[in-house]
Amino acid sequence: MSTDLFTAVLAGDVAKTTTMLNKGADCNTCNEEGASLLMLAAAAGHLDLVEMLIKAGAKVDAADARGWTPLMKALFNYELNRGFPDVVSALIGAGADIEHQVSYGTRPLMIAAGYGEASVVEVLLAAGVDTGAVNEGGRNAKTMAETKDYIEVVNQLHMHDLRKADPKRAGCSTGAVSKVAPAVNVVNFVRKPQH
């Protein structure tokens, strides 16, 4: 039954997965790499399945052999070249740890920023993630986004930090509020030349 269960989850088949769980399958079953059903559903962006598994009692902070949790898997799927902000939001709503660390002290915001996932970064920022956290190499989310020229994410993080420091003066990178275009936020980003 477990092979059929994994196949149903990977396909995003909520009805088939629900039927198998109702017949006694364990919602916290893991494959040979230690990935749970919730991890697989999160990594594939199957929001309906993620929500169903959470309601069935799937552990939102279960970790695989590498320490990755369902939240970490939803941040960015390399094969699909995207993250899943709706899944990230659902997992956070169910109590997922937004500061979970994997190898080298890497945290969720660092991964999302490092892959340029602006929508996922926004969800994490709204959840109160620590923007100043650094990994073992001394890098934070902003430096990871800057390295790959993900300007939208750099701007998000910059504006978040400005608003946090002084909500009244977060209109642009100089701290001045624009009188010409009050709804526009301007951030100056200059990349250092490489030698």
TORPA-4810 file (N, C-alpha, C, O; in nm, 3 decimals):
<nodes>
NODE_1_0.081_-0.119_0.000_0.000_0.000_0.000_0.086_0.127_0.000_0.044_0.228_-0.055_M
NODE_2_0.206_0.123_0.062_0.285_0.245_0.072_0.331_0.296_-0.064_0.337_0.418_-0.083_S
NODE_3_0.363_0.207_-0.159_0.401_0.252_-0.293_0.285_0.326_-0.358_0.305_0.431_-0.418_T
NODE_4_0.164_0.272_-0.346_0.045_0.338_-0.402_0.020_0.471_-0.332_-0.024_0.567_-0.396_D
NODE_5_0.046_0.476_-0.203_0.026_0.598_-0.126_0.123_0.707_-0.173_0.081_0.821_-0.194_L
NODE_6_0.249_0.674_-0.190_0.347_0.771_-0.238_0.314_0.817_-0.380_0.329_0.935_-0.412_F
NODE_7_0.269_0.724_-0.463_0.230_0.759_-0.600_0.113_0.856_-0.599_0.113_0.953_-0.675_T
NODE_8_0.016_0.832_-0.514_-0.101_0.922_-0.505_-0.060_1.061_-0.456_-0.108_1.161_-0.508_A
NODE_9_0.028_1.066_-0.358_0.074_1.196_-0.305_0.152_1.272_-0.411_0.128_1.391_-0.432_V
NODE_10_0.244_1.205_-0.477_0.324_1.272_-0.581_0.237_1.323_-0.695_0.269_1.424_-0.757_L
NODE_11_0.127_1.253_-0.722_0.034_1.296_-0.827_-0.062_1.405_-0.778_-0.134_1.464_-0.857_A
NODE_12_-0.063_1.429_-0.648_-0.155_1.529_-0.593_-0.297_1.479_-0.584_-0.391_1.558_-0.582_G
NODE_13_-0.314_1.349_-0.578_-0.447_1.287_-0.576_-0.502_1.284_-0.434_-0.477_1.191_-0.358_D
NODE_14_-0.578_1.388_-0.399_-0.633_1.401_-0.264_-0.732_1.289_-0.235_-0.729_1.231_-0.126_V
NODE_15_-0.819_1.258_-0.329_-0.921_1.156_-0.307_-0.859_1.019_-0.279_-0.898_0.952_-0.183_A
NODE_16_-0.763_0.979_-0.361_-0.700_0.848_-0.343_-0.621_0.843_-0.212_-0.623_0.743_-0.141_K
NODE_17_-0.549_0.952_-0.182_-0.472_0.958_-0.058_-0.564_0.950_0.063_-0.536_0.879_0.159_T
NODE_18_-0.674_1.024_0.058_-0.772_1.023_0.168_-0.829_0.883_0.188_-0.843_0.838_0.302_T
NODE_19_-0.861_0.817_0.080_-0.915_0.681_0.088_-0.816_0.587_0.156_-0.854_0.510_0.244_T
NODE_20_-0.691_0.594_0.117_-0.590_0.506_0.176_-0.567_0.539_0.324_-0.547_0.448_0.405_M
NODE_21_-0.570_0.667_0.360_-0.555_0.704_0.501_-0.675_0.653_0.582_-0.659_0.607_0.695_L
NODE_22_-0.794_0.662_0.523_-0.915_0.612_0.590_-0.913_0.461_0.608_-0.980_0.408_0.696_N
NODE_23_-0.834_0.392_0.525_-0.822_0.246_0.536_-0.707_0.206_0.627_-0.674_0.088_0.638_K
NODE_24_-0.645_0.305_0.694_-0.543_0.272_0.792_-0.400_0.310_0.759_-0.310_0.286_0.840_G
NODE_25_-0.377_0.369_0.643_-0.240_0.411_0.611_-0.199_0.524_0.707_-0.282_0.604_0.749_A
NODE_26_-0.071_0.527_0.740_-0.018_0.627_0.834_0.017_0.755_0.758_0.094_0.751_0.661_D
NODE_27_-0.038_0.869_0.802_-0.012_0.997_0.734_0.131_1.044_0.755_0.174_1.139_0.690_C
NODE_28_0.206_0.980_0.844_0.346_1.016_0.868_0.444_0.915_0.810_0.561_0.911_0.848_N
NODE_29_0.395_0.832_0.717_0.480_0.735_0.648_0.591_0.809_0.573_0.568_0.915_0.516_T
NODE_30_0.711_0.751_0.575_0.826_0.810_0.505_0.880_0.713_0.400_0.865_0.591_0.414_C
NODE_31_0.941_0.768_0.297_1.005_0.683_0.196_1.147_0.647_0.243_1.185_0.681_0.355_N
NODE_32_1.223_0.580_0.159_1.355_0.531_0.199_1.455_0.643_0.228_1.554_0.620_0.298_E
NODE_33_1.431_0.765_0.176_1.517_0.880_0.207_1.471_0.955_0.332_1.533_1.052_0.373_E
NODE_34_1.361_0.909_0.392_1.309_0.974_0.511_1.213_1.087_0.483_1.175_1.160_0.575_G
NODE_35_1.173_1.103_0.358_1.077_1.209_0.323_0.936_1.162_0.354_0.892_1.056_0.309_A
NODE_36_0.865_1.242_0.430_0.726_1.209_0.466_0.632_1.245_0.352_0.670_1.313_0.256_S
NODE_37_0.509_1.198_0.365_0.407_1.232_0.265_0.390_1.383_0.257_0.375_1.439_0.148_L
NODE_38_0.391_1.450_0.373_0.374_1.595_0.375_0.491_1.665_0.305_0.470_1.765_0.236_L
NODE_39_0.611_1.615_0.321_0.727_1.672_0.252_0.711_1.661_0.101_0.738_1.756_0.027_M
NODE_40_0.667_1.544_0.056_0.651_1.523_-0.088_0.541_1.612_-0.146_0.558_1.669_-0.254_L
NODE_41_0.431_1.624_-0.074_0.321_1.710_-0.119_0.364_1.856_-0.121_0.331_1.929_-0.214_A
NODE_42_0.437_1.898_-0.018_0.484_2.037_-0.009_0.581_2.068_-0.121_0.572_2.174_-0.183_A
NODE_43_0.674_1.978_-0.148_0.774_1.999_-0.253_0.711_2.009_-0.391_0.765_2.076_-0.479_A
NODE_44_0.599_1.942_-0.410_0.530_1.945_-0.539_0.428_2.058_-0.549_0.371_2.081_-0.656_A
NODE_45_0.405_2.128_-0.439_0.311_2.240_-0.441_0.165_2.200_-0.438_0.079_2.276_-0.481_G
NODE_46_0.137_2.082_-0.388_-0.002_2.033_-0.382_-0.071_2.086_-0.256_-0.078_2.017_-0.154_H
NODE_47_-0.121_2.210_-0.263_-0.180_2.277_-0.146_-0.295_2.199_-0.085_-0.299_2.181_0.037_L
NODE_48_-0.389_2.151_-0.166_-0.504_2.077_-0.112_-0.459_1.953_-0.036_-0.513_1.919_0.069_D
NODE_49_-0.360_1.886_-0.090_-0.307_1.766_-0.026_-0.232_1.801_0.103_-0.243_1.730_0.203_L
NODE_50_-0.156_1.908_0.100_-0.086_1.954_0.221_-0.187_1.983_0.331_-0.169_1.938_0.445_V
NODE_51_-0.291_2.056_0.299_-0.393_2.090_0.399_-0.463_1.964_0.453_-0.490_1.955_0.572_E
NODE_52_-0.491_1.869_0.365_-0.555_1.745_0.408_-0.463_1.664_0.500_-0.508_1.611_0.601_M
NODE_53_-0.336_1.656_0.465_-0.241_1.580_0.547_-0.222_1.645_0.684_-0.209_1.575_0.784_L
NODE_54_-0.221_1.777_0.688_-0.209_1.847_0.816_-0.330_1.815_0.903_-0.316_1.786_1.022_I
NODE_55_-0.449_1.820_0.844_-0.571_1.787_0.920_-0.570_1.642_0.966_-0.627_1.609_1.070_K
NODE_56_-0.505_1.554_0.889_-0.499_1.412_0.925_-0.395_1.384_1.033_-0.387_1.273_1.085_A
NODE_57_-0.316_1.486_1.068_-0.218_1.469_1.175_-0.073_1.457_1.132_0.012_1.417_1.211_G
NODE_58_-0.044_1.492_1.007_0.095_1.486_0.961_0.180_1.585_1.040_0.136_1.696_1.070_A
NODE_59_0.301_1.544_1.074_0.391_1.628_1.153_0.453_1.736_1.063_0.525_1.705_0.968_K
NODE_60_0.424_1.863_1.095_0.471_1.972_1.009_0.621_1.997_1.022_0.682_2.056_0.933_V
NODE_61_0.682_1.954_1.131_0.825_1.974_1.148_0.907_1.846_1.144_1.021_1.842_1.190_D
NODE_62_0.848_1.739_1.088_0.925_1.616_1.069_1.040_1.646_0.974_1.024_1.721_0.878_A
NODE_63_1.155_1.587_0.999_1.273_1.613_0.916_1.320_1.484_0.848_1.311_1.376_0.905_A
NODE_64_1.372_1.499_0.727_1.428_1.384_0.656_1.574_1.364_0.701_1.619_1.429_0.795_D
NODE_65_1.646_1.276_0.635_1.782_1.244_0.674_1.877_1.364_0.666_1.977_1.368_0.737_A
NODE_66_1.845_1.461_0.581_1.929_1.581_0.568_1.882_1.695_0.659_1.943_1.801_0.662_R
NODE_67_1.773_1.672_0.732_1.721_1.774_0.821_1.616_1.864_0.759_1.571_1.960_0.821_G
NODE_68_1.578_1.835_0.636_1.480_1.918_0.567_1.338_1.884_0.614_1.303_1.767_0.628_W
NODE_69_1.259_1.986_0.636_1.120_1.973_0.680_1.027_2.002_0.563_1.073_2.045_0.457_T
NODE_70_0.896_1.980_0.579_0.804_2.015_0.471_0.815_2.163_0.430_0.807_2.194_0.311_P
NODE_71_0.833_2.253_0.527_0.849_2.396_0.494_0.971_2.417_0.406_0.963_2.489_0.306_L
NODE_72_1.081_2.357_0.441_1.204_2.373_0.362_1.183_2.322_0.218_1.233_2.381_0.123_M
NODE_73_1.108_2.214_0.206_1.083_2.156_0.074_0.994_2.246_-0.012_1.007_2.247_-0.134_K
NODE_74_0.904_2.323_0.051_0.812_2.409_-0.023_0.875_2.542_-0.065_0.819_2.613_-0.149_A
NODE_75_0.989_2.576_-0.008_1.054_2.704_-0.039_1.097_2.714_-0.184_1.080_2.818_-0.248_L
NODE_76_1.153_2.605_-0.236_1.198_2.603_-0.376_1.215_2.460_-0.421_1.280_2.379_-0.355_F
NODE_77_1.154_2.428_-0.535_1.169_2.297_-0.596_1.257_2.315_-0.718_1.215_2.375_-0.817_N
NODE_78_1.378_2.263_-0.711_1.476_2.281_-0.818_1.425_2.225_-0.951_1.444_2.287_-1.055_Y
NODE_79_1.361_2.110_-0.948_1.313_2.048_-1.072_1.202_2.129_-1.137_1.194_2.135_-1.260_E
NODE_80_1.116_2.191_-1.055_1.006_2.272_-1.108_1.045_2.419_-1.121_0.969_2.499_-1.177_L
NODE_81_1.162_2.454_-1.071_1.215_2.590_-1.076_1.120_2.693_-1.015_1.096_2.800_-1.072_N
NODE_82_1.067_2.660_-0.898_0.976_2.753_-0.830_0.951_2.710_-0.687_0.973_2.594_-0.649_R
NODE_83_0.906_2.805_-0.609_0.863_2.779_-0.473_0.711_2.789_-0.467_0.646_2.823_-0.566_G
NODE_84_0.656_2.760_-0.350_0.511_2.755_-0.336_0.467_2.838_-0.215_0.453_2.784_-0.104_F
NODE_85_0.444_2.968_-0.235_0.409_3.056_-0.123_0.280_3.015_-0.052_0.270_3.032_0.069_P
NODE_86_0.183_2.963_-0.124_0.059_2.920_-0.061_0.081_2.800_0.031_0.019_2.790_0.137_D
NODE_87_0.168_2.710_-0.010_0.201_2.594_0.072_0.283_2.638_0.194_0.260_2.592_0.306_V
NODE_88_0.378_2.729_0.172_0.458_2.783_0.282_0.366_2.847_0.385_0.383_2.826_0.505_V
NODE_89_0.269_2.924_0.340_0.173_2.990_0.429_0.092_2.888_0.509_0.072_2.905_0.629_S
NODE_90_0.046_2.784_0.443_-0.033_2.680_0.511_0.050_2.609_0.618_0.001_2.582_0.727_A
NODE_91_0.175_2.580_0.586_0.262_2.511_0.682_0.293_2.601_0.802_0.295_2.555_0.916_L
NODE_92_0.318_2.729_0.776_0.342_2.823_0.886_0.217_2.834_0.973_0.226_2.838_1.095_I
NODE_93_0.101_2.839_0.908_-0.024_2.844_0.982_-0.047_2.723_1.070_-0.118_2.730_1.170_G
NODE_94_0.013_2.610_1.033_0.001_2.486_1.110_0.113_2.472_1.214_0.121_2.371_1.284_A
NODE_95_0.198_2.574_1.223_0.301_2.572_1.327_0.441_2.536_1.283_0.526_2.508_1.368_G
NODE_96_0.468_2.534_1.153_0.603_2.501_1.107_0.704_2.603_1.158_0.675_2.721_1.169_A
NODE_97_0.823_2.555_1.189_0.932_2.638_1.242_0.993_2.721_1.130_1.056_2.667_1.039_D
NODE_98_0.975_2.854_1.136_1.026_2.943_1.031_1.175_2.972_1.047_1.235_3.037_0.961_I
NODE_99_1.236_2.925_1.155_1.379_2.947_1.177_1.458_2.815_1.178_1.572_2.810_1.223_E
NODE_100_1.395_2.708_1.127_1.461_2.577_1.124_1.592_2.588_1.045_1.597_2.652_0.940_H
NODE_101_1.697_2.524_1.096_1.827_2.528_1.030_1.864_2.392_0.973_1.845_2.288_1.037_Q
NODE_102_1.918_2.394_0.852_1.973_2.273_0.791_2.125_2.291_0.787_2.179_2.374_0.860_V
NODE_103_2.193_2.216_0.704_2.339_2.220_0.700_2.390_2.363_0.684_2.331_2.446_0.615_S
NODE_104_2.503_2.388_0.749_2.572_2.515_0.741_2.492_2.629_0.804_2.522_2.746_0.782_Y
NODE_105_2.389_2.594_0.883_2.309_2.695_0.952_2.214_2.770_0.861_2.170_2.881_0.893_G
NODE_106_2.181_2.710_0.747_2.093_2.774_0.650_1.948_2.768_0.697_1.900_2.664_0.741_T
NODE_107_1.880_2.882_0.687_1.741_2.895_0.732_1.647_2.917_0.614_1.692_2.946_0.503_R
NODE_108_1.517_2.903_0.636_1.420_2.918_0.526_1.432_3.047_0.447_1.429_3.044_0.324_P
NODE_109_1.446_3.162_0.514_1.456_3.289_0.441_1.578_3.292_0.351_1.573_3.347_0.242_L
NODE_110_1.687_3.233_0.396_1.809_3.230_0.316_1.789_3.150_0.187_1.835_3.188_0.080_M
NODE_111_1.718_3.038_0.200_1.693_2.955_0.083_1.602_3.028_-0.015_1.631_3.034_-0.135_I
NODE_112_1.491_3.082_0.034_1.397_3.153_-0.054_1.465_3.272_-0.122_1.447_3.294_-0.242_A
NODE_113_1.542_3.349_-0.046_1.612_3.465_-0.103_1.718_3.422_-0.202_1.735_3.484_-0.307_A
NODE_114_1.790_3.315_-0.169_1.896_3.266_-0.256_1.848_3.210_-0.389_1.926_3.198_-0.483_G
NODE_115_1.720_3.177_-0.396_1.661_3.132_-0.522_1.572_3.238_-0.585_1.508_3.212_-0.687_Y
NODE_116_1.567_3.357_-0.527_1.492_3.467_-0.586_1.342_3.451_-0.576_1.268_3.508_-0.657_G
NODE_117_1.295_3.375_-0.478_1.152_3.349_-0.463_1.084_3.461_-0.383_1.059_3.447_-0.264_E
NODE_118_1.055_3.573_-0.451_1.000_3.692_-0.387_0.867_3.665_-0.317_0.844_3.718_-0.208_A
NODE_119_0.781_3.585_-0.375_0.651_3.556_-0.313_0.667_3.476_-0.185_0.594_3.498_-0.089_S
NODE_120_0.762_3.383_-0.184_0.789_3.304_-0.064_0.854_3.393_0.042_0.821_3.383_0.160_V
NODE_121_0.945_3.479_0.000_1.009_3.572_0.093_0.904_3.658_0.161_0.911_3.681_0.281_V
NODE_122_0.806_3.706_0.085_0.700_3.790_0.141_0.622_3.716_0.250_0.591_3.773_0.355_E
NODE_123_0.590_3.591_0.226_0.518_3.509_0.326_0.602_3.494_0.452_0.551_3.508_0.563_V
NODE_124_0.730_3.466_0.435_0.819_3.450_0.551_0.834_3.580_0.629_0.835_3.578_0.752_L
NODE_125_0.846_3.692_0.558_0.857_3.822_0.625_0.731_3.851_0.706_0.738_3.899_0.819_L
NODE_126_0.616_3.823_0.648_0.488_3.846_0.717_0.477_3.758_0.842_0.408_3.795_0.938_A
NODE_127_0.543_3.643_0.841_0.538_3.552_0.955_0.637_3.592_1.066_0.635_3.534_1.174_A
NODE_128_0.721_3.691_1.038_0.812_3.741_1.141_0.949_3.676_1.144_1.014_3.673_1.248_G
NODE_129_0.993_3.623_1.031_1.124_3.558_1.023_1.235_3.659_1.057_1.220_3.779_1.035_V
NODE_130_1.345_3.608_1.110_1.458_3.691_1.148_1.541_3.725_1.024_1.611_3.638_0.971_D
NODE_131_1.535_3.849_0.978_1.609_3.890_0.858_1.758_3.908_0.883_1.837_3.911_0.789_T
NODE_132_1.796_3.919_1.008_1.937_3.937_1.042_2.013_3.810_1.068_2.134_3.814_1.091_G
NODE_133_1.945_3.696_1.066_2.012_3.568_1.094_2.120_3.541_0.989_2.102_3.571_0.871_A
NODE_134_2.231_3.484_1.035_2.341_3.450_0.944_2.372_3.302_0.954_2.348_3.238_1.056_V
NODE_135_2.425_3.248_0.845_2.466_3.108_0.846_2.608_3.096_0.901_2.665_3.196_0.944_N
NODE_136_2.664_2.978_0.899_2.797_2.957_0.955_2.906_3.031_0.878_3.016_3.050_0.930_E
NODE_137_2.876_3.072_0.757_2.972_3.149_0.677_2.954_3.300_0.691_3.023_3.378_0.625_G
NODE_138_2.861_3.339_0.778_2.839_3.481_0.801_2.749_3.549_0.700_2.740_3.671_0.696_G
NODE_139_2.682_3.470_0.617_2.593_3.527_0.513_2.449_3.526_0.562_2.406_3.434_0.630_R
NODE_140_2.375_3.632_0.525_2.233_3.637_0.557_2.152_3.630_0.427_2.209_3.615_0.319_N
NODE_141_2.023_3.639_0.440_1.935_3.627_0.323_1.963_3.734_0.219_1.963_3.707_0.099_A
NODE_142_1.987_3.857_0.265_2.010_3.966_0.169_2.138_3.943_0.090_2.140_3.966_-0.031_K
NODE_143_2.244_3.899_0.155_2.369_3.876_0.081_2.353_3.760_-0.018_2.415_3.760_-0.124_T
NODE_144_2.270_3.663_0.016_2.246_3.553_-0.077_2.170_3.601_-0.201_2.199_3.558_-0.313_M
NODE_145_2.075_3.690_-0.182_2.000_3.745_-0.296_2.088_3.840_-0.378_2.079_3.840_-0.501_A
NODE_146_2.172_3.919_-0.311_2.261_4.012_-0.382_2.360_3.936_-0.470_2.388_3.979_-0.582_E
NODE_147_2.412_3.826_-0.421_2.510_3.746_-0.495_2.456_3.701_-0.630_2.530_3.693_-0.728_T
NODE_148_2.327_3.673_-0.634_2.267_3.624_-0.759_2.185_3.733_-0.830_2.111_3.703_-0.924_K
NODE_149_2.199_3.858_-0.787_2.131_3.972_-0.849_1.978_3.960_-0.848_1.912_4.001_-0.944_D
NODE_150_1.922_3.905_-0.742_1.777_3.900_-0.727_1.731_4.031_-0.666_1.702_4.040_-0.546_Y
NODE_151_1.724_4.134_-0.751_1.698_4.270_-0.708_1.564_4.283_-0.635_1.555_4.354_-0.535_I
NODE_152_1.460_4.216_-0.684_1.330_4.225_-0.619_1.338_4.177_-0.473_1.280_4.239_-0.384_E
NODE_153_1.408_4.069_-0.450_1.422_4.015_-0.315_1.509_4.108_-0.230_1.478_4.133_-0.113_V
NODE_154_1.618_4.158_-0.287_1.703_4.252_-0.214_1.620_4.373_-0.171_1.628_4.417_-0.056_V
NODE_155_1.539_4.425_-0.263_1.453_4.540_-0.231_1.352_4.504_-0.122_1.328_4.584_-0.032_N
NODE_156_1.292_4.387_-0.130_1.196_4.343_-0.027_1.261_4.344_0.110_1.207_4.398_0.206_Q
NODE_157_1.377_4.283_0.119_1.446_4.271_0.247_1.490_4.409_0.298_1.481_4.438_0.418_L
NODE_158_1.538_4.492_0.206_1.579_4.627_0.243_1.460_4.707_0.297_1.469_4.770_0.402_H
NODE_159_1.350_4.704_0.225_1.232_4.779_0.267_1.176_4.723_0.398_1.130_4.800_0.483_M
NODE_160_1.180_4.594_0.415_1.134_4.534_0.541_1.217_4.585_0.658_1.164_4.622_0.763_H
NODE_161_1.348_4.587_0.639_1.436_4.635_0.746_1.414_4.783_0.774_1.417_4.825_0.890_D
NODE_162_1.391_4.863_0.669_1.362_5.006_0.688_1.233_5.026_0.766_1.227_5.105_0.860_L
NODE_163_1.130_4.954_0.727_1.001_4.966_0.796_1.012_4.923_0.942_0.951_4.983_1.031_R
NODE_164_1.089_4.820_0.964_1.107_4.769_1.099_1.183_4.872_1.185_1.149_4.894_1.301_K
NODE_165_1.285_4.934_1.127_1.365_5.032_1.200_1.288_5.161_1.227_1.295_5.216_1.337_A
NODE_166_1.213_5.208_1.127_1.137_5.332_1.143_1.019_5.331_1.045_1.034_5.374_0.931_D
NODE_167_0.903_5.282_1.088_0.787_5.270_0.999_0.745_5.402_0.934_0.684_5.400_0.827_P
NODE_168_0.776_5.515_0.995_0.736_5.646_0.940_0.826_5.693_0.828_0.787_5.777_0.747_K
NODE_169_0.949_5.640_0.822_1.046_5.689_0.725_1.093_5.581_0.630_1.210_5.579_0.592_R
NODE_170_1.004_5.492_0.590_1.045_5.379_0.506_1.006_5.398_0.360_0.986_5.300_0.289_A
NODE_171_0.996_5.520_0.313_0.953_5.546_0.176_1.055_5.511_0.071_1.019_5.465_-0.037_G
NODE_172_1.185_5.532_0.100_1.289_5.497_0.003_1.418_5.470_0.076_1.424_5.477_0.199_C
NODE_173_1.522_5.439_0.001_1.648_5.398_0.063_1.715_5.510_0.141_1.797_5.482_0.228_S
NODE_174_1.682_5.635_0.114_1.741_5.745_0.188_1.667_5.771_0.317_1.713_5.848_0.402_T
NODE_175_1.551_5.708_0.334_1.471_5.729_0.452_1.372_5.843_0.435_1.288_5.865_0.522_G
NODE_176_1.381_5.915_0.324_1.289_6.026_0.300_1.164_5.976_0.229_1.171_5.887_0.145_A
NODE_177_1.052_6.032_0.263_0.927_5.994_0.200_0.908_6.081_0.076_0.918_6.203_0.084_V
NODE_178_0.882_6.021_-0.037_0.866_6.093_-0.163_0.739_6.177_-0.162_0.632_6.131_-0.122_S
NODE_179_0.753_6.303_-0.206_0.637_6.391_-0.216_0.575_6.382_-0.354_0.458_6.418_-0.372_K
NODE_180_0.650_6.335_-0.452_0.601_6.327_-0.588_0.518_6.201_-0.610_0.411_6.207_-0.670_V
NODE_181_0.566_6.090_-0.562_0.497_5.962_-0.583_0.494_5.885_-0.452_0.578_5.797_-0.430_A
NODE_182_0.399_5.917_-0.364_0.399_5.856_-0.230_0.379_5.706_-0.228_0.415_5.642_-0.128_P
NODE_183_0.324_5.646_-0.331_0.300_5.502_-0.331_0.417_5.423_-0.386_0.414_5.300_-0.389_A
NODE_184_0.522_5.493_-0.429_0.636_5.427_-0.491_0.750_5.418_-0.391_0.786_5.518_-0.328_V
NODE_185_0.806_5.301_-0.377_0.923_5.281_-0.292_1.044_5.266_-0.383_1.044_5.183_-0.474_N
NODE_186_1.146_5.345_-0.358_1.266_5.341_-0.439_1.380_5.290_-0.354_1.405_5.340_-0.244_V
NODE_187_1.449_5.190_-0.406_1.565_5.138_-0.335_1.681_5.140_-0.433_1.670_5.088_-0.544_V
NODE_188_1.789_5.200_-0.392_1.909_5.203_-0.476_1.994_5.081_-0.443_2.029_5.058_-0.328_N
NODE_189_2.025_5.004_-0.546_2.108_4.885_-0.528_2.222_4.893_-0.626_2.202_4.897_-0.747_F
NODE_190_2.342_4.895_-0.573_2.460_4.900_-0.658_2.545_4.778_-0.628_2.581_4.753_-0.513_V
NODE_191_2.575_4.704_-0.730_2.658_4.585_-0.713_2.804_4.625_-0.721_2.843_4.701_-0.810_R
NODE_192_2.884_4.574_-0.629_3.026_4.602_-0.628_3.092_4.535_-0.748_3.060_4.420_-0.781_K
NODE_193_3.183_4.606_-0.814_3.251_4.543_-0.928_3.338_4.426_-0.882_3.399_4.431_-0.775_P
NODE_194_3.343_4.322_-0.963_3.425_4.206_-0.930_3.566_4.229_-0.981_3.586_4.282_-1.090_Q
NODE_195_3.663_4.190_-0.903_3.804_4.207_-0.942_3.866_4.077_-0.981_3.983_4.072_-1.017_H
</nodes>
